Amino acid sequence: MEYVKSLWRHFFGRRQKYIIVPFQPDVDYGTKQGVLAVQGIDFCIETNGEDHHTSKFNLMTRNVDRCLVIRRGQAFKLDLLLNRPYDANKDALSFIFYVADVVKRGPSDDSSAAVPLLEKGSEIVGGWNVVYEGQMDSHLMVAVTAAADCIVAAWRIDIDTKISGGGSLSYTHPQPIYILFNPWCLNDSVYMPGHSHREEYVQEDGGLMYRGVYNRIKPTPWNYAQYEKDILDCALYLVRDVGKVKGRARSDPIKIVRALSAAINVQDDNGVLLGNWSSDFGGGTSPLKWVGSLMILQKYYEKKKPVKYAQCWVYAGVLTTVCRALGIPCRPVSGYDVAHDSQGSLTIDIIMDEDGNTMEDFTRDSVWNYHVWNEVWMDRPDLGSEYSGWQAVDATPQETSEDLYRCGPASLQAVRNGEVQRAYDALYVFAEVNADKVLWKYSGEIQPLKLLKRDTVTIGQFISTKAIGSMDREDITNLYKYPERTREERATMEKALRRSEHLFARYYLNDAFNDVIFDFELRDDIKIGQDFNVVLHMRNRSSENQHQVKGVLRVDTVTYKGVTGDGVKRYEFDTTLAPEAKEEVKMLVTFDDYYKKLVDQASFNIACIATIVEAKYDYFAQDDFRVRNPDIKIVIEGKPVSRQEFTVTAKLENPLPIPLKSGKFYVQGPGLDQQLKIPLDENVAPGAVATVQFKLTPPWAGRHQISAKFDSKELHDVDGFLSFLVSMPSETNGYTNDVADGNPI
C-alpha cells in the first residue's frame, strides 16, 4: 500500500480535477449488477504538460473545457474515478481511442485503437499501451502510450468495463486528447537529438527572420505564438481540410509538410495567405505590418477565408508556427541573391540592352535580393537514412510541383550533393542557391546574343537562420553547397546539370581583356534620409596603351524579388584612360532623388555598363544596396515577474528631413491575446523621438520576446524586438535580463 501511495504522490500530487459524466439508466442498471463504472477522468494536466512539453498550450491552460495535449510514443498519466475499487481478478477494462473527426472507422485501424489494461512488463513495443500503475480507494492510475507512428490529431477516448461472468458498461469522455508529433521520442520520425535544438525549433514561440540585401542583412522579429488560442486547432484544420491529408498519411510528417507548403498559400485551395508583391495593399494588411502569426491564423480560422497580404517571410513565419504547433521541428531560413529558375535549366539567363536595362520580355528568370523559406527536421525513409535531417520546404507560391504551388520537403543532403532528381523539388532548391547567373547583351533581332558575364559565385549567399539560444545570426550556407570556387562545388554543379538534362554549350564568349580593371565603391551603412555616392574606379594596367571608356552609371529602385522599379538617377560618361592611369566616376544620389521613388523595402540596384571602345570589350557589373531604416528601441521597467504587470516603452527617432504623419506602433508580446495598435497623437518632427508606453503581463516564467513595428505615411518597414527573461515570483532576486536590441548585423 505504501508503494501505491508513493505513486499517487509522484504522479498526482496536486489537487485533481475530474470531468464527471452523469449516470445513464443503463449505467445505473449495470452498477446494480456489480459492473465497474468509470465516473470521470482527471487528465493530470500539470504533470502530463510538464512531461510532454505541452503545458503552454491554450487548450491546457484555459479556464473552461481544458483538453489534454500530449505527444505520441511517450507515456502519459490518467486518474480514473470509479464507483468502487478495481479488482483485477474479476474486472476487465478496455480503452478505445479513435480520431475525433473520422466518421467511418474499423474496430482497430489507423484511426482507432482498442487497448486492454495491461500489467507492467507486458507492453507492446512501439504500439498503443495502457498499463496499470496503482490505485487508492476508487482511484485507478494508468499510464497510456500512443503509438509512436499514430495519426496526429484530436482523439476521443471510450472506456469499456466488464465483470467476469456478468454485464458491461461503456464510458465516453466528453473532451478530446490532442496527440502531436514527438521530437523527444527516439521512435518518432521527427526525433531530434539535443535539448537545446528541441527547445529552439519546437518550443520557442518567438524568433527572428532575416531580410535586406547581402551586404545589409536585416533581422526581423516574428511572434510564432504556436501555443495561443485556436492555433493548434487551425494547424490540424489545415492538414485535414485544406491539405486533404487522409488516413494513414496524417501520421507521416513528409506528407503533412508537403501538404502544408500548399495550404499556407491560396493558389490551389482556400489557403491561409494571399500574396501581394505590388505597392497597393488596399483591402488588406501590408506584409510589412505583420508582427507575427497570431492575428493571421486566428483570423483565418475564424473566417475560413484567406488573409491579405503576404510575401515570403510572412509565409515562412506562418509555416513555422503551424509546424511547431504540430510538434515538427521547424525554422525559417533566409538566403541572399536567391535564384528563381523558371525553366529548370539551373542557369539564370538575363538579357540586357545596350544601356544595361533588363529586357523583361526576353527574361523569365530572376534573382531575388533575398528569399525566406523553411526547414523541417525528419527522417526520410522514402529516400534512405542518409537523406534524413533538415529538409527545405517553401510555402511561397513560385512554381508548381505535381500541379500544385508547393515546394519540398527537399533533403539538404541531396541539394548539397547535386542529386536534383530526389523527391521533392531538390532541383528547384538547388537552383535557388547554386545556379549560374549568365548576362547576355541583345543587339537586335538578327544579331546573336553576346555573353557579357558568367557569374558562378553570387547566387545563394549568406544563407541564414537564428542561432540556437541567442538572438545572433547563424550562417548555414555550408548545409546547402560546397564553398564557392572549390573543385567540389563545380563538380556538383556539373553533376546537377547532367541530371537535369539541360546541359548546353555557352556561346559567344568575350575574348580575354585584362588591361582595364573596374571596381565599385559603395558605402555600406547609409541610413534612410541621407545622401550617398556611387563611385566606379577604373585602372589601366597597360604601360603602353591608352583606352577610351564609355558607359552608364545608374541607380534603380528594386523589389526584393529583383524586379526593377523606377529609375532614380542615371549618369553617362566618356573618358580616356592614359597608360597606368587611375580614374573614378562619381555620382551623388540625394534624399530628394530617391525618396519618392522607393518601393516596398528601400532597396536599390546599382549598375554599370562600360565599353572599351577600340577593343569592343563590354563590362557589366551590378550590386544591390539598401538604405537602413532606424530601429525601434524597447525598454522594460523593473524586473519582469510571471503573472505580474509591467510597463514597456518603445521609442523611434525620425531619421528623415520631413515629419512623420499618422504614425502607428504595432506590438505583440507575452500575455497579449491580440496585437496592440498604438496610434501617435501628433506628427514626429525631423530628428524627434516618438515614444509610446504599454502594459504586459507574462503568463509564465522563462524567455519571452516583444516584437514591434512602426508605420507612417512617410516611413515603412521599421521594427524592433527585445528578448528577455521573466522570473517566477520567488526568483526576482536572481533576475537576469538577456537583451537583443534588434540592430542590423
N, C-alpha and C positions, 0 to 999 in steps of 0.2 A: 504493500500500500504506500510505503514511503517513496518508492520509485515513481508511482503514478503521481503523487503529489509534486515530486520534483519536476516531472514532465509538465504538469499543469503550470507550475511557476515559470518554467523556462519558455514555454510557447504562448501561454495565455495569462501572463502575469497581470496585465491591465484589465480594467473592468470591461466585460464583454457586452457586445450588442447583438441581439438576436432579431431576426425577422421571423415573426410568428405568423403562420398561416392558419386561419380559423378552421376548426374541425368541420368536416362534412359528414352527412349521415352515414356514409359507408365507413368513414374513419371511426365514428362512434361505435358502429357495429363491430368493426374489426378489433378495436381495443377491448371490447367486451369479450372477444374470443381469445384475448391474451396476446394479440399480434403487437409487436413492437411498432410504435408510431413515432415518426420524426415530427417534432413540433416547431422547429426553427433551426436556422443555421447562423452561426457567427462566422463571418468571413475573416476574422482576425486581421483587420485592415492594417493596423500598425506593424504587427510582426511580419506579415507577408510583404507589405510595401517596402520595408527595410531590406528584407532578404532578396527581393526581386528587383530592387532599384526602381520602384514604381510609385513611391509614396507621394510624389509631387503632382501626379495626375489629378485634374479637377474631379474626375469620376470617383477618386478615392477620398477627396477632401471636402466635397460639397456637403451641405447640411442635410439634404433630403435625397433619398434613394441612392445611397452610396453603392458603387459597384466595385468588385474586386478586379484589379488589373495585375496579371502575373505573366511570367514568361515560360515558354514551353521547355520541356526537358529538365525541369527543376521542381522539386517538391514544394508544395505549399500546404498550409495547415487549415483545417476546418474543425470547428467545435459544434457538434450536433447536440441539440437539446432533444431528449427522448422522453416518452411518457413513463419510462421505467428503465432500470439499468439493462444494458446489453448483456446477453448470455450466449457465449459462443457455442454452447452445446445444443441450443435449440433455435437461435435466431440466425437468419441469413439476410445479408444486406447486399444489394446490387446498386451501383451508381451508373446512371445513364447520362452521358454527356452528348449534346448534339448542337450543331451550328444553328444559331437562333434564326437566321434568315432563310434556311433551307426548308422548303415545304415537304418535298418528297425525299425520303431517305430510307435506307435499309436498316435492319436491326443492328448492324455494326459495319459501317463502311467508312469512307474518307470523311464524311460529315457527321459521324456519330461513333460512339464507343460505349459498349456495355462492359462494366468493370466490376468484378466481385470484390468484397472486402477480403484482403489477404493478411496473413501473418507476416511479420518481419522475416526476411530471408527468402521469401518465395516470390519476390518481384520479377516481372518480365523486363529484361534489359532492353532499354530503348523504347518500350511501349507505354501504354497507359497503365497506371497502377494506383490503387487505393490501399493503403497499409494501416493496420491498427497501431495506434500509438499509446493508448491508455484510456482510462475512464475514471471519473469520480462521480459517484451517485448516478444521476441520469444524464451526465455529460459524457459523450463519446468523442474522443480525439482521434482524427485520422490525418494522414499525410497523403496528399494527392499529387501525382506527377502526370502532366500531359505529355504525350509522345513528343520526342524531340523534332519530329517532322510533321506534326499535326497542322491543320489549317489554322492560319492566323485570322481570327475573327472573334465576334462575341458568341459565347457558347452558353447554352442553358444546361441545367442540371436537374434530373429527377432521381429520387432515391426510392427503390422498391424494397420493402421489408416482407419477410415471410417467416412464419413459425413452423417448426417441424411438425408435419402431420396435420397442419391446420391452414388457416386463411392467410391472406396477404394484403398489403396496403401499398399505396404509392404516394409520394410527396413530390410536388413540383415547386421549386424555388422561384419566387417572382422576379428576382434580379439576375441578370446575366453575369457571366465571368468573362472578362476580356483576356484573350491569350495572345501574346506577342512573340515575335522572334526573340531569341536569347543569345546575345553575343558572349555571355558568361558561360555558356554550356558547350563543352567540347564536342558533343554530338550534333549540335545545331550547325547548319550550313553557313550561318553568318558568324560563327565563333571568331572572336578577335582576341588574340593574346595581348596582355599588358593592361594593367589597371588604368594607367593614365590615358591610353588610347581609347578605351571604352568610355571613360569619363568625358573625354573631349568630343568624340564622334557620335556618342549616343545620348549622354546625359546633359551635356552643356546646352542651355537654351538661349544663348546669345553668342555673337561672334563677329567676325569681320570677313568681308569680301574685298577684292582689290579691283580698282578701275584705273582710269587715267591713260597714260601712254608709257612706253617702256622706260623713258628717262624721267618720268614724273609719276611714280606709282602712288595711287591714292587709296588709302584704306577707307572702307565704307562700313559702318556698323550695321548690324542686322539683328533684330529680335526674332528668334525662331519660334519661341512660345509653344513648343510642342506639348506642354502639359496643360494648356489652358482649355477653357470651356469649348466644347464642340470639336476640338482639333482632332482627337483620336477618332471620333465618330466620322468626321469628314474624311479622314485618311482611309478608313475602311469603306466608306461610300465610293471613293474614287477608284479603289481596287475593284469593288464588286459591280457597281452600277455604271460607272463611266468607262473604266478599263475593261469591263466584261470578262474579268478573270473568273473562271468557273471551276468547281470541283477541286480535284487534287492540286491543280495549278495554284490555288490560293495558299499552298504551303511552300511554294517554290520562290525564293527571292529573285531568281533570274527572270521568271515570267512576270512577277509583280513589278519589278523595277522597269522592265521594258514597257509594260502597260502604263505605268505612271509617267514615263517620259512623253507619252502621247496625251495622257489625261490632264496634265498640267497646262497644256496649251489647248486652244479652242478649235484648231484647224479641222480635225476629223470627227469631233464629238462635242458634247456640251461641257467642255473642259473648264478649268479654273480661270485662265487668264487670256485676255485678248491683247495681242502685241500691237504696238504702235511706234514706228520709228520716224514719224513726221514731227513737226513742231506744233501741231494742232491737237490738243488733248481735250477738246470740248466733249462734254457728256461723260467725263470720267476723271480719273486722277493721273497726273503726270507720273511716269515711273520714278522720276527724281524725288517725288514727295513721299514715297513709301519708306517707312522706317523698319518694317518687319512684316512677318507673315500673318500676324494675328487678325487684323481687320480684313485682310484679303480672304482668308479661309472661313472666318466666321460669316462674312457677308455672302460668300459663295454657298456655304452650307445652308444658310437661311433661305436664300432665294433660288438656289439651284440654277443660277444663270452666271455666265462668265463675267468676271470683274474687269473693268477697264482702268488702267492700261499697264502693259508690262514691256520691259526689254530684258536682255539676257540675264542680268544679275537678279532681277525680280523672279524670273522663272527658277533660277538656281536656288535662291533663298527659300522659296515655297517648297521646292522638291526636297531640300534639306530637312525642312520641318516635317513633311509627311513621312519621309524615310525614318527619321529619328523617332517619331511617334510610334511607328510600327515596330521599332527595335532593330532596324537595319543601319549599321554604321555608315555615316554619310558625311561628306564635307564638300563645300563649294571650292572650285579651283578656277583661277584666272590665268589666262595666257595673253601675251602681248605680240602684236603683229601676227594675228591668227588668220589662217587662210580659209576662205570659203571656196572650195573646189567644186564647182557646179557640174563638172563633166567627168569626174573620177579619173582625171589624167595624171594627178599628182604633180601638176605644174600649174602655176597661176600666171596666165598669159594676159598681159596688159598692153593694149595698143595705144600709142601716143601719136599726136600730130606734130607738125613742125615746131609748135610753140611749147611743147611739153604738156599739152592738155590730154587727159584721158578721153579716148573716143568711146563713149558709153555704148553706142550702137554695136560696136565690134567686141566689146569686153564684157564677158559674162562672169568671169571670176572676180573676186575682190579680196582685199586684205583688211581685216578689222583692226583698229588700233588696239583693242582688247576684246576678249570674249570671256564669259564666265559660264562654266558648266559644272558638273558634279562628278564625284567619285563615290562609289559604294563598295563595301568590303564583303566578299562572299566567296564560297567555293565555286569552282566551275567543273562539275563532273561531266558536263557535255563536251568539254574541250580536253580535260586532263588536269591533274593536280598542279602541274607546273604553271597553269594559267590562272590559278586562284589568287586571291588578294584583291588589290584595288582594281576596280572596273570603271571606265569612263561612261557616263550617261549624260545626255543633253536634252533638256525639255524645250529649249528654244527652237521654234519651227523654222528649219532652214531647207532641208531636203527630205524627200520621202524615203522610207525604208520599209520594204514589203508593203508598199502602197499607203503607208500612214506616216505622218510627220512625227518621227521619233528617232532616237539615236541611242544605241547601246542596249545592254552593257557590253563594252568592248574591253577585253583584258589588256591592261597596261603592258604586261609582258609580251603579248602578241604585237602591240603597237610598237614597242621599243625594238623588237627584232624584225620589223617589216613584214610580219605574217598577216597581210592585209585581207586575206580571204577568211580569216577566223570570225565566227559569229561573236557579237553582232556589230557590224559597221566599223570594223577595225580600219578599213581603207579610208573612210571619211575622217576618222580621228587622226590617223597617221598624216593625212594631207593637211589637216588643221595646224599641226605643229611642226611639220617637216617637209612641206612641199618646196620645190624650187620656184623662185619668182623670176619670170622672164619678161623683160620690157622690149617691145618691138616699136620701131618707127614706121609710120604709114606715110608714104609719099605720093599716093594716088592709086587709082583703080588698076592701072596697067603696070605699076611698079611693084617689085617684090618687097615684102616686109624685110626690114633690116634690124638685126638683133643689136639693141643698144647695150643691154646689160643682162647678165645672168647672175642672179643672187641665190646662192645655195646656203646662206647663213642666217638671214634675219628672220625668217618665218619661225614662229614658236619660241619667243624669248621669255625669260623670267617667269616661267610657269610657277604660280604661287598659291599658297594656302596659309591659313592661320596656323601658327606653331602651337604645339601641344602645351597647354598650361600657361600660356602667356599671350600677350597681345602683339607679339612680333610676327614678322612675315617669314615663312619658310619657303625656300626655293626648291621645287621638286622637279625641275626640268630633266634631271637625270633619270627619272622614272619613265619618261616618255621617249627619250632618244639618247644616243651616244653623243659625247661632246662634238660640237661643230668643228669642221676642218680635220677630223680624225679619219683614219682609214676605215674604222668600223662604221662610222656614220655614213660615209659614201657607199660602202659595200651594202649597208642596209637599204639605202635609197635605191640602189640599182636592183637589189632583190625585189623590193616593193614594186618598182616599175615593171619588171618582168612579170610578176604575178598579177598585176592589174591589167596586163595586156594592152597598155597604152605607151609602150616604149617606142619613141620615134626619133629620127635624126634631127639635130638642130642646125638650121641653115643660116647662111649669110652672116657669119661671124665677122665682127670687126677685126681688121688687121691690128696687130700689136702696135701700140703707140705709147712710148714711155717718156717723152720729153716733158710734157706739161702735167703737173700734179695739181689736183683740185682738192680743197677741203673746206667743209662748212665750220663756222664757229657760231654757236648759239648759246646764250646764257640759259642755264637750266633751272633757274629759280626766279621766275617772274610772277609777281602777284597781280591778279586782275586789277586793272586801274593804272598800271604802269606802262610806259613805253618800252619797246625793245628793238634791238638791232639784229638784222640778218647779215652776216658777213661771209663772203666767199673769198678764200685765199687761193691764189694761183702762183705757182713757181715753175719757171722754165729751167730745167736741169741741163739743157744743152749749152755748151760753151761757145757754140759757133752760130746757131740759127736763131733768128727771131721768129715769133709766131703771132699771127693775128687771131684774136679770140673774140667771137661774137656770141651773145647769149641773152638769156632772160632769167632774172630772179623773180620769183612770185610767191605770194602767201595767199592761201585759200583757207576758208573755214572747212571743216570736215567733221562728219559724224563719226562715232566710234566704230561704225561698220565700214568705214573707209570711203563713204560716199562724199564726194566733193560738193561743197555748197557755194556760197557767193565768193567771188574774188575780193580779197582785202586790199592787196596792193601788188603792183607789177612794175618792174624796172628793167629796161633793156640796156645792154652795154655793148661797146665795141672798142677794144683796146689792143695795143700791140705790145707783146712782152719781149723785151730785149734779152739777149743771151744772159743766162744766170740771174735774171731779174725776178723780183717778187712783187706782187701787186695784190691789192684787195679791192673788192667791190662791196660797198656797204649800202644797205637800205634801212632807213629808220621807219618803224611802224609805231604810230602813236595810238593812244587810247581812242581818240576820235576816229582813227582809221578803222579800228576793228570792232568797237563795242557794239554798234547796231547791227553788225553782220554775224555776230557769234551765233552758232547753233547750239544744240542742247547741252553739250558738256565742255564748252570753251576750248575746243581743240582746233589746231591748225595743221595744214600740210605745207611745209616749206620745200620748194622745188627749184631746181636749176637745170636748164638745158643749155649746153655750150657747144660751139663748133670751132675746131681748129681749122681755119678756112682752107689753107693751102693743102693740108693733109686729108681733108674731108673726113676728119675723125669727129664723131659725136660723143659727147659726155653727158650723162644724165645722173642726177642724184636727187634724193628727196629724204625728208625726215619729218617725223611727227613731233608736235610741240603743243604744250598745253599751259595756259596761264593758270596759276594756282589760286584757288578760292581760299578765303580765310577759314579758320576752324572755329567751331563753337566751343567755348571753354565752359566746362561743367564743374561746379564745386558743390560739395555737400557740407552741411553744417553739423558739427558734432561727430559722434561715433555711432554709426547705424546699428540698431538692435532689432532683431526679428520681432514683427508684430507691433512695433512702435513707430509712430510717425516722425519723419524728419524732413527738413527743408532743403531744397535743391535750388541753386542759382545757375542760370545759363546766360552767357554773355557772348556778344558778337560785335566786333568792330567793323564799321563800314569802310572798306578799302577804296571805294570809288570816289571820284571827284564830284559826284552828284548825289542827292539824297536818295535814300531807300524808302519807297512808298508801299503802303499796305503790307507791311511785313508780318509774318506769322512764324511761330515756332511750332514744330510737331514733335511730340515726345512719346516714347514707350519706355517702360521700366518696370521694376518689380512692384507687384500689387495693383497694377493698372489693368482693369478688365478691358478698357478701350483706350485708344490712342488719344493723348491730350492735344488739343489745338489751342494755342495761346496767341491771339492777335495783339499787335502793338497798337497803343492808343495814338501814337504820333509818328511822324516821319523820323528817320535816322539821318542826321546831317553827316556830310563827309568827315571822316575821322572820329565820329561819335560812336559810343558804345550802346547797343541795345541790350537791356537787361530784363529778364523775367525770373519769377520765382514760382515754385510749385511744391506740393507735398507728396511724399511717397511713404507707403507702409509695406515693407518687405514681408512676405508671408512666411519665409523660412530663413534660417541661418545658412551661410555659405557665400559663394561668389555670385554676384549679380552684375548686370550691365544696364546702364542708362544710355539710350540712343536718341539723338536729337537731329532734326532737320530744320533749316531756315529757308524761307522762300519769300520773295517780294517781286514787284513788277520789274525791278532792275537787276536783281541778283538771284541766281538759282543754284541748285545743287550744292548747298552748303550744309555740312554735317559735323557732328562731333559725338564723342562717346566717352564714357567713364566706366571702367571696370573696378569693382571694389568688393570688399568682404563685409558681410553682415554677421554680427556676433549673436550668440544666444544671450538672453538677459543676464545669465550668470558669468558670461565671458567678457563683459565690457572692459574690464581692467586689462585684459590681454589683447585688446583690439589691434588689428593690423589692417592697413588700407593699401592695397596694391592698385595703383592708378596707371592707366594708359591714356594719354591726353588726346590721342587721335591725330597728332601731327603727321602729315605725309612723310613717307620714308623714301 
